[in-house]
Amino acid sequence: MKQINTLLLFGILSFSAVGFSQDTLTISKKEIWQKASDKNLQIKILNQDFKSAQADYRQSNSLFLPSISASHTAISTTNPLMAFGSKLNQEILTQSDFNPALLNNPARTKNFATKIEVLQPLINVDGLYGRQAAKAKMQAFQLQTERTKEYLELEVNKAFMELQLGYKAVKVLEKANTTAAANLKLIENYFKQGILQKTDLLSVQVRVNEIKNQLQYAKSNVQNASDYLGFLLNEDTGTKVYKPIEELENAIAIQTINTTLSSNRKDIQAMDKSSEAYAKMVQSSKMNFLPRLNAFGSYELYDDKLFGTNAKGYLIGAQVSWNVFDGYKSIGKMEKAKADFQKSEMENQQYKSKSQLELNKTNRQLKDAENKVNLSKLALEQSQEAYRIRSNRFTQGLEKTTDLLQAETQMSQKELEFLQAVFEYNFTQEYLQFLTK
């Protein structure tokens, strides 16, 4: 996870409805997830990947179901063998057709054949393992799609919290702007009275301009954050901007989370299913050396007229086929399947180790984030008190203008840092929950 520094907070994580011509769309955390799950393009793409794997699995139904085809063939021939066979199939042979002169030099013969063929697989062991591999692959895609939905929920929640933080941060900047404007007015009065020098007035004017610039820059860039949320929701926001109904909390909720990597996590299960698919492909390649048994049959109609049915016949049978040697093709296929399976096993082990590493790292980051929240809260309280004291002393002529500006700047920075720390803790907590699902 990337930490958000204070500079970026000023730049990209704040927004104010004041001064904007865009329409504001209020939205809740529950509502955005519902929209994202229904409309997000990444989820739709993954659903199509799953349907593709599901279609591959359905193709394996051919192991059990018959293959049926129908054809109608029309020929005209003077070939001796074809002419004699055509008449024989049409059941119109006569004694004269055995005349050697006619056999060797037949007249043009027409034949129209309608054929319905059926092929029924009976025993195909390698195909059975191939079907199991296709099923495991389909299940892996399904699990991966579900895991991606969980990640999308995390990403949507993060975008929503960034928008919350933006609205919270802009309040700090606007408050700082108000404070700076009040200080400027006070300094201008002192300058007119000859109490302060022009350099003091210029320093305050620079500070006021800095805050205005930061606020305007933040308003311009927060539209990008709103656009990104619209992208996740697959909505064209145009000149509109989202505004969260719920505000960012100023406190954190400490929870105890089990940091053991769960074998029930969807992506872990998907990796296991992927390895299972490769294992089945190894078995399928081994079974490819066994013979296959198929039944077949056909029903045929012949005539010398188009779509005629004058002569009929059928053929049924069974065939055992055994590919004894195919030039090392099957052996090479088996060796490739073994290598792919071993690779998938190593990738599975590596993925689990990396996931546990990420889990341990995030758990430490959560503790660091909690400590950062506590320290930044303390620093905020101290900076607020320091500004209050310096402001009172300044009105009494006991503090320099630069000291007042420094205290005011520090107070606004510490407030932003505290909001940032709360955001980081809440997101780290959600990310840790995502890693332990």
PEKABEL-V300017 format. One record per residue. RES is the residue in one small letter. SS is DSSP state (hx for helix, st for strand, lp for the rest). OMEGA is omega in whole degrees, 0 to 359 (none if undefined). Layout:
# PEKABEL-V300017
res: [RES RES]
ss: [SS SS]
omega: [OMEGA OMEGA]
This chain:
# PEKABEL-V300017
res: [m k q i n t l l l f g i l s f s a v g f s q d t l t i s k k e i w q k a s d k n l q i k i l n q d f k s a q a d y r q s n s l f l p s i s a s h t a i s t t n p l m a f g s k l n q e i l t q s d f n p a l l n n p a r t k n f a t k i e v l q p l i n v d g l y g r q a a k a k m q a f q l q t e r t k e y l e l e v n k a f m e l q l g y k a v k v l e k a n t t a a a n l k l i e n y f k q g i l q k t d l l s v q v r v n e i k n q l q y a k s n v q n a s d y l g f l l n e d t g t k v y k p i e e l e n a i a i q t i n t t l s s n r k d i q a m d k s s e a y a k m v q s s k m n f l p r l n a f g s y e l y d d k l f g t n a k g y l i g a q v s w n v f d g y k s i g k m e k a k a d f q k s e m e n q q y k s k s q l e l n k t n r q l k d a e n k v n l s k l a l e q s q e a y r i r s n r f t q g l e k t t d l l q a e t q m s q k e l e f l q a v f e y n f t q e y l q f l t k]
ss: [lp lp lp lp lp hx hx hx hx hx hx hx lp lp lp lp lp lp lp lp lp lp lp st st st st lp hx hx hx hx hx hx hx hx hx hx hx lp hx hx hx hx hx hx hx hx hx hx hx hx hx hx hx hx hx hx hx hx hx hx hx lp lp lp st st st st st st st st st st st lp lp hx hx hx hx hx hx hx hx hx hx hx lp lp lp lp hx hx hx hx lp hx hx hx hx hx lp lp lp lp st st st st st st st st st st st st st st st lp hx hx hx hx hx hx hx hx hx hx hx hx hx hx hx hx hx hx hx hx hx hx hx hx hx hx hx hx hx hx hx hx hx hx hx hx hx hx hx hx hx hx hx hx hx hx hx hx hx hx hx hx hx hx hx hx hx hx hx hx hx hx hx hx hx hx hx hx lp lp lp lp lp hx hx hx hx hx hx hx hx hx hx hx hx hx hx hx hx hx hx hx hx hx hx hx hx hx hx hx hx hx hx hx hx hx hx hx lp lp lp lp lp lp lp lp st st st st lp lp lp lp lp lp lp lp lp lp lp lp lp lp lp lp lp lp lp lp lp hx hx hx hx hx hx hx hx hx hx hx hx hx hx hx hx hx hx hx hx hx hx lp lp lp lp st st st st st st st st st st st st lp lp lp lp lp lp lp st st st st st st st st st st st lp lp lp lp lp lp lp hx hx hx hx hx hx hx hx hx hx hx hx hx hx hx hx hx hx hx hx hx hx hx hx hx hx hx hx hx hx hx hx hx hx hx hx hx hx hx hx hx hx hx hx hx hx hx hx hx hx hx hx hx hx hx hx hx hx hx hx hx hx hx hx hx hx hx lp lp lp lp lp hx hx hx hx hx hx hx hx hx hx hx hx hx hx hx hx hx hx hx hx hx hx hx hx hx hx hx hx hx hx hx hx hx hx hx lp lp]
omega: [181 178 181 182 185 180 178 178 178 189 192 188 179 180 175 178 181 177 180 179 182 172 181 178 177 184 181 181 179 183 183 179 178 179 182 181 181 192 185 184 180 178 179 178 180 176 177 175 178 179 177 177 178 178 176 179 181 177 181 174 179 177 185 185 181 173 185 178 179 181 174 185 177 179 171 190 168 176 185 183 181 179 179 180 180 178 179 178 180 179 180 178 174 181 183 180 179 175 182 181 178 178 183 182 186 173 180 184 176 178 177 185 172 185 174 184 179 176 183 175 179 180 179 189 180 177 179 178 176 178 178 177 179 179 178 178 179 179 178 178 180 179 180 176 179 179 178 176 178 178 178 178 177 182 178 179 178 179 179 179 176 177 175 180 179 180 179 182 182 176 178 180 179 176 177 178 178 180 180 179 178 177 179 180 179 181 179 178 179 181 179 180 179 181 183 178 182 178 177 179 180 179 179 178 176 180 179 179 178 181 179 180 178 181 180 178 179 180 180 185 181 175 177 178 178 178 179 176 176 176 179 180 182 178 178 184 180 179 181 180 180 174 181 175 179 177 177 179 178 180 180 177 181 179 176 184 177 185 176 180 183 176 179 178 189 181 176 178 178 177 178 179 177 177 177 179 178 178 179 178 175 179 180 180 176 182 179 179 180 179 178 179 180 173 181 179 179 175 190 178 183 176 175 176 182 181 177 182 185 181 184 176 179 179 176 180 177 183 170 180 182 179 186 180 181 177 176 182 182 179 178 178 179 179 177 180 178 180 179 179 179 177 180 178 179 177 178 179 179 181 180 178 179 179 178 177 179 179 179 180 181 178 177 178 179 178 177 180 177 178 180 178 182 181 180 176 178 179 178 180 179 180 177 179 179 179 179 182 181 180 178 181 180 179 179 179 183 181 176 178 180 179 178 180 179 180 179 179 181 181 180 178 181 177 176 179 178 177 178 181 177 178 182 179 182 179 178 178 178 179 177 176 177 181 182 180 none]
